[in-house]
């Protein structure tokens, strides 16, 4: 199979990822619950991953903490429900994923928050000036570092400057961006960053994290056993343990550590190759007279439609040819509305670190076959 669905989950995993998972299966122990060797080993591996991720995104020790979650959606929900209070004014954008939109619209429906959604301009960009204007009266904003539909990157320095100017608390969705987009948390002053383990960090599914400033005093999504303050019937309020109720996926977190170390160490090598393949694919798509929604191929997320064809039909036809992409709506309804693709969605081909020019060639050849079958 030619795998071009890396924006959903990365196919390539460094060897250390599988090794860490297999080790945990044969040495399973509950971190933070017991004092024997294997339990302590699991706890140390979790802390090693926590320290690495904080350092890798420039989150200063002592200023930020990190809570592990089962995915980026849970991390975003923790940042939203854990921070927002009744009456707060919230800003987000039309390019957000439903893991941001649904919690925010639900809180608005309950009458808990005031919500403003910043729309793109005629060129399809979320302009820094429009965000700056929206943030003037905002308590909180949630913005994706990169769109999962088009790969468009946010102007993070401009967002940082606006948030600092107005004192707005920031939650950055790093699902499609980290580590390819360099985010220095302390330097930019962002308050929270949500990460998935299974995309650009090349770890396993079922892992994620929320990095956050310790002084935010987030409320937990879950309450239960933490291995700390076990004499109390109340949830501990100290981060990160108070936000990590229940047994953590120790093997997955160790595997995430292995994947993240590889991803940060190798990004300067693979990022130019991903961008180059994205540029080549867009050039081929223009030759097919496709409707292209991606302007910036840097992250390898290329969305398009073949004229006269529904995106799901094209994705299914590609699947029959052993080529994996995603069609339809990409859990981002406001983005599709802005792009004019709400009725038929879009085909998204997302390039990974192990894709090659040969993959792109065969992908485009398959699209040509689909177009030729249409003409017959």
N, C-alpha and C positions, 0 to 999 in steps of 0.2 A: 504493500500500500504506500502511496505517496501521501504523506501526512502534512496537511496545510491547515490545521485547526489548533495551532499553538496558543491562540488567544483564549481558547476555552480551557485547555490544559496542555502543558508542554509534553511532547512525546519523549524527547531525549532526557535521560537521567544519568548523571555521572555514576561510576561504579560504586563509589562510597555510599550512595543512597541505598542501593539494594543491600550492601553489606551491613549497614546500620539496622535496616529492617530485619534482616535474617538473624542478626545477633540478638535483637530484642525478643524474637520469637522463641529463642532457646534459652534466654536468660531473663525472662519476664519478671518484673518486680514493680511494686507500686511506690513511686517516688514520693518522699515526704511523709510516708505512713509508718515506716519501720526503720530500725537501726542496723539491719544486717547489711552485708557487703553489697549485694546486688541492688538493694533499694537505694543505698547511698550512691552507687555508681549511676543509676538511672537519674537520680536527683542532680548529680554533678553534670551529666550530659545535657540536661535541660538548662542548667545555669550557664553552661558553656555556650549553648546556642543563643540564649538570651543576651549574654554579653557581646557575642559576635555581631548580632543583628543591630544592637544599639550602636556599636562602634561603626559598623559599615554605613549607616545612614547619618553619621555625625551627630548622634544624640548624646550630649555630654553626660557622663556618669554623675549621678546625684541629682541631675535636673529632670531626667526622663526615666520612665519605667516602661516595661514591656509585659503585656499579658498575652499568653498564648490562647488561641481560639481554634475552632475546628475548620475555619475558612475565613476569607476576607469579608463575606457577608456578615458573619457573626461579629467580626472586629468592627465593622462599620455600625452595626446595631448597638454594640457596646458603647462606641463613641457618641452616638446620637441619643439613645435612651439613657445612657449613663450620665450625660452632661446636661441635656436640655431640661429646663424648668418652665412651669406655666408662665405664659406671658412673654417669653423670649421671641425676638425677631430674628428670623432665619433666612439666609440667602443660599440658593443653590443654582445650578445651571441646567439648561435643557439637554445637555450632553451626558447627564449622569445615568448610571446604571440603576436598575430597580432596587438594588440593595441600599441605595441612598434615597431614591424617590419614594418608595413605598413606606418606609418608616416616617419620613417627613410628611407625606400627604396624610398618613394615618393620624399623626399628631395634630395636623391642621384640622382634619375632620372632627377630632375630639374637642376642638376648641382650645387646645393647649398652647399652640404657637401661632405666630403670624409668619406666613411663608411667601417669599418672593423668588420667582424663577427667572434668571437672566437668559434671554434668548440670543441665538447667534445673529450676526449681521447678514447682509445679502450674500456675502462670500462664504458663509458657513462658519465664521470664526466667532468665538466668545471674546469680545474685545476687552482688554484691561480697563479701558475707560468706563465701559458699561458696568463691569464688576466694581470698580472703585466707587462709582455713583451709588450702586446698590448697597455697598458696605457702610456707607455713611451712618446709617441708623440701625445697623445689624449687630446683634449680640453674638451670632454664630454663623459660620458658613461651611458648607461641605462641597468640595470641588475635586473632580478627578484630575490627576496629573496627566492622564492621557485617555482619550475616548476609546471605549472598547468597540465602537462601530467604525470609526474612521481612522483611529490612531492619532488624531489631532492632539498636540501637546499644549497644556496650559502654560501661560507665562507665569511661572512660579515666582521669580523675583518681583514682578509687578504685583502679584497677589500678596506676597509677603509685605511689601511696602504699604499697600492699602490697609491690610489687616493691622499692622503696627500703628498706622496713623489713626485708625478709628477704634483700636482696642478690641477688635473682633476675634473671637476664638475660632481657630481653623482646624478643620478635619480634612485631610488629604486622602483621597482614594488612590492608592498606589498599585492597584491590581494589574494594569497594563504597562506600568512604567518602570517599576523597580526590578532589576538594578540599572537598566539601560539609561533611564533618566537619572541623573545625579541629584540626589536630594540631601542637602545638609541641614538637618533639623535645627540644630542650635544656631547655625549661621543665618538661616532664613526665619527663625523664630516661630515656625509652625508648632501648633499645640498637639496635634494628633496625626498619625500616619497609619493607615490600615494596609496590611500586606496579606496576600495569599502565598502559601508555600509551594503550590503546584504549577505556577506559571513561570515567570522569569527567573525565579529562584531554583527551579528544577528539582524541587522536593516532591514528596508524595501528596496526593489528595488527602483531605482530612486534617490539614495543618494551616495555620494562619496566625496573625499576631496584630495587636494594636499597640503602637508605641505612643506614649502620652506623657505630658508634663505632670509631674507628681502633684503639683498644687491644684490640679483640677478637681480632685476629690470625686472621682467617678463613682456612680452607684452600680452595683453588680447586676448583671442580667440573671444570673443563677445564684442560688444560695445552697450551701451544703458543706460537706467535708472539705477541709483544706489542709489538714495535718498541722494547723497552727490554732492556738486558742481553743483547744478541744474541750476545755472545761466550761465554755460558754455556749449558750443556746442562740447567741447572736452572731451574725456574719462578721468576721474581722474586717476592719476598715483600712488595714494597711495594704498598699499595693506591693507586688502584684498578687500576692496570695489571696486577698479578699475578692479578686476578680476571676479566680481560677478554681471555682468549686468543682469537686469531682475529680476522678482520676484522669490525669493528663495522658496524652498519647506519646509516651516517652520514646518509643521506637521511632515514631513519625517525626518527633522533634529532633532526635539525633540524626535522622535521615535528612531532615530539612537543613540542619547545620552543614552536613556534607554537601548538599546541593547548593546552598547559599555561598559557601566558601569557594566552590568551583565557579559559580556564576559571577561573583564580584571579581575574582582573580582573572577571569578570562574575558570580561566584557569588552575590553579595549581591542581584543582580537576578533571577537565574533560580531560586534555591533556594526562595523563598516560592511561586513559581508551581508548581513541582514538588510541593511539599507540599500546596498547595490542590487540585490535580488529584487527588492521592492520596487526600485526604479525601473529595472528591466521588465518586471511584470506590468507596471503601469504603461510602459511604452508599447508592449504587446497588446494590452487591452485597448489602447487608443487605436491600434491598427484594426481591431475587431469592431470598432465603432461602439464600444461598450459605454454605458453611463457610469462614470467613475466618481465615487464620493470621497475618496481619499486624496488630499492634496499633499500631505507630508508622509512619505513612505519610510521614514527613519526607523520606526518600530516594527516594520514589516506587516502592519495591519492594513490590508487592501480590501475595500468594499466596493462592489460594483453590481450592475445588472446588465444582462444581455437584452438588447431591445426586443420587446415583444414576448419576453419569457418571464414567468414568475420565478422568483429566487429559489423557492423550494423545489420546483421542477428541475432547475439547473443543478442544485446541490444533490438531488437524488440521482440525476443522470451521471454526475461525476462519481457518486458512490458506486454506481454500477460498473464504473471503469476503474475502481479501486483507488479513487482519489478522495481524500477526506477534507471537506470544507464545512462551513456552516451556512445555511440559508435561513430565510425568514426574518423574524424580528429578534434582535439580540438583547432582550431584557432591558431595552432602553427606548420606550415608546415616544418620549418627547424628542429624542434625537431623530428617530425615523419621521416623526411629524415635520420637523424642521427640514429634513432632507427631501420630503415629498415621497417617502417610501413606506408609509404606514400601511398601505393596502397590499403591497406585494413583498415587502421586506427587501433584503439585499443579500447577495452572496458575499461572504467574507472569507478570504484566503489569508491566513496568518502564518508568516514564515518563521521557522525556528532555526536554532543554531546549527542544526545538522542538515538543513535543506541545501540543495545544490542547483546549479544552472540546469542540469538535466531534469530535475523535478519541475522547474518552471516551464521548460520546453514541453514536457509531456502534458502538463496542466493546460497550457495554451492550445496544444494540439487537440486535446479532448474538447475544449471549448469550441474549436473550429468544427469538430465532428458534430457537436450538438447544434451548432448553427446550420451546418449543411443538412442535417436531418430535418430541421425546421423548414428549410427551403423546399425540400422534396415533398 
